[in-house]
Structure formats: C-alpha cells, structure tokens
Amino acid sequence: MDLSVWLTQYWWVIIAAIIFFGSLFSINQGYIGVITMFGKYRRVARPGLNMKVPILESVYKKVSIQNRSVELEFQAVTSDQANVYFKSMLLYSVQNADEETIKKVAFKFFADKDLMQALIRTIEGNIRSFVATKKQAEILALRKEIVEYVKFEIDQQLETWGYHLQDLQINDITFDKLILDSMSRVVASNNLKAAAENEGQALLITKTKAAEAEGNAIKISAEAEKEAARLRGQGVALFRQEVAKGMTEAAEQMKQANLDTNVILFSMWTEAIKNFAEYGKGNVIFLDGSPDGMEMTMKQIQALMVKQAGQKSN
C-alpha cells in the first residue's frame, strides 16, 4: 500500500497517537508539578507518570520540595557603632507537600531568584535589628540567641510564602582589624592578670604551708626538747640518789674500818678526771692536776659538805 494512500485513510491514527502521547508527562522524585488551564490553576501532579488534557492543560511549574541552602555574607552595626561581619548558611525548604502550600510556592514569586532575594534581605534585616541593640563585646557570646531570634521572627513570614526555615548556621563573626587587635590585647592582659593572681595565690599557699611546717617542726622540736630535759632531769636525780647512796655506804664501811673518809673524795676526783678524758667531745676544761691543786679542790669540797650539813642541822 502506498504511504500517501495509507496516510489519507488512517490520518486519524496519527492524530490520536499525538494526542495520547502529548497527554503524558512525568514528574521527578522530589518535585511536585503545578497544572494550569488557560493560565489558571487546575491541580497538582505528584511524582511519577501523569496525564493532562492535551493542548488545554500545561505544566506551569515543577516545585522542588527538597531542602535548599544558600550562603550569606553581610554587615551589621552594634549599638556602640562597631562593624560586625557575618558569614552564615541558610537551610530552608517547602513547608509541606499539601496542595495549598504548593499553590503558595508556585504563585507567590515570579521566579526563584525573587524568592531568594526576599529571603536573604529578610534574614539580614532581622539580624541587623538584633545586633543594633547589643554592644560589640556581647556579640560573640550571643550566636545562639541571634539564631533563635531570627527563626522566631522569620518563620511566620515564611509560612505565608509556603516555606519553612530549617536551620540558620552562623559560621563566622568578625570585626574590623582595629577592634580585633584591641580585643586581643584585652584578652592577653586578662590572661596576664589571671596568671599573676594565680602565681600570687600559689606563692601565698607555699609560704603559708612552709610557715605551718616550720611552726609544726618547732613545736615538735620543743616538745621533744621538753621531754628530753624531763628525762635528763630524772636521770640526773637518779644519778645523784645512787651516788649519795653509794657514798653513804662507802663512808659507813670506812668508818667501821677506821679509815679516812677523804679517800672517797680522792676517788671522786680521779673518776671525774677519767670521765673528762674518756667522754669529752672537744670542749676544753682546765683542771689543776698538781697535788696542791688536788688538795685545794678537796678542801673546797669538804667545806661545801660541812656547810650543807650545817644547813640541814639548822
């Protein structure tokens, strides 16, 4: 059969095929299609294969419901006239996949760039209004408060556009070089001050502990000396008692034997000289070792003994 004859007889098949395939269209995952007829909204098309009325209906826009991000860089001025430079990351998305939300997203702005411009300017304005009420020294510590303030202020506005602010990350906050240098000097001076205070406290503690240790050592030494003196006194007393007892017994025995008791004094003298020589530790003691010197010493001892005996009799 000739092709021209076939086309003459079955032209309607070709038209039907064109109409059928022209009514099919697909929407990718993560997107929702907006269908219009003669420029007026008709319905939404979900991801997958969809059909529309050929020629009459058209796919006006494919709205992404995926998360989108944008980086922001802008400047703000604090209440004490310091310039603050922000670098932040904005994460936002369509609020949900409901039909009313998709209609807002599709028809609220002419193009995506208009949405981005409005979104960025709104966020910058909110941050600037917040920073304008704070001083430069407070800004670095208010990163979290800035984010919370912006999210609270902008969420209601974004809902009217069909969007939701997922997150706002303030990645960097900087100041003019002069301010940064002055802040560095303040931090350095505070660190030096803290270090000096710590060193002073450490020295005070060291001195206090050393004084306490020295005081305890002196106290212990005094207690030991006191105890040693007491023991020495007891020893001397016992020694004297034993010497007196021994001398008494020796004198009685010598009287019974009709011997001169001065022999006891001579024995004490010789024993004393022996002890000086045997136990001396380098101290010098001058003694007259001649017979006249011994006789003089004996007389002095006898006189002392007679005097003590007289005092006891009185």
Steps between C-alpha positions, in 0.01 A plus 500: 500500500632839406597721803301793372194282465554363851532849645184605315305212647651485854591865578281482809730232647792738484297777664380263773858390569617859523213586735564192716873544541458875537276442800773306685767667712718402797599671822833411659530391862541802729281722280130574473350626174254790479243461221319803351231539232493822304734648764275408794598252769338158456676242720833353616677199354692261726833330410472231230305469175204738469242598235363839397252626249700559182524857377267626775708416807869573548765443767549851637782421745676216675537591867792344690416374848864417577714689749690792352789700641660834434801679647467855629760769564393836639589775745324638809570783745482467878359756742854630570562551125721196439482324164423128519545269200294182478544186291208261529331207332123492450312172464135517394235294322137495394287476813318182390360328191139610555317649201445839664867527591607410146266769362666760724849396391407493131325836474645715784815600313568548132824301511727325747746787496229732630431260785871482584535875500201548730616218731857628529397860557248398765758298693763771472252759623406292804863438595586868455209607720613258772867600482410870514373451858821331623853616571804376314633307802174304527465379140741203508315348795155544339536274195227262619269785603534661156399178325201447731387860455516481119317167484224630725461822301520355149306173531163673494598698190628189323177313573309755295735418211466125548853448631659398829841599640672171588819642643718808515870444567714804585840369396712808562474830686782750449570866570722770356874442541538775760226347712648152465842630607352677802304188594820296477679744728215488750505120501880498535492747790223303672702182459809669646293634789353154566847345479639755746210438738553125475872536561430724799254250641746216442780697671272586791400136539865391478608755761208413726567128478873557558423715805258238630760228446770707671266575789410133534868407485582754772209376708607138461863591575393693810287211618790262439743732682255532787468124524876456469561757776250326722670166441843655553380650827365165611828339403707758688277462805535124491874536448528727800290266708716205406820699558379614838395149591831357387702767682297447815563128494870552423537754780335267751727215399811720527395623845457146615849422366645817666604643161509863388184593309699742289595199291146518359556857389832402343326217314229741374769739379684233304178364352400847388834550325464161335151580371616836360773327305284209380174671400614848407371623158751773433409739783800631694492478880799637692581299817794531734631147518783578746489370860448853628216550261341171602539592869339837441208340315457242779486773762237686295286186473537432877403855580194473274396173666543650848295803401215281363509285816472813713204626298321167543557499879351851528 
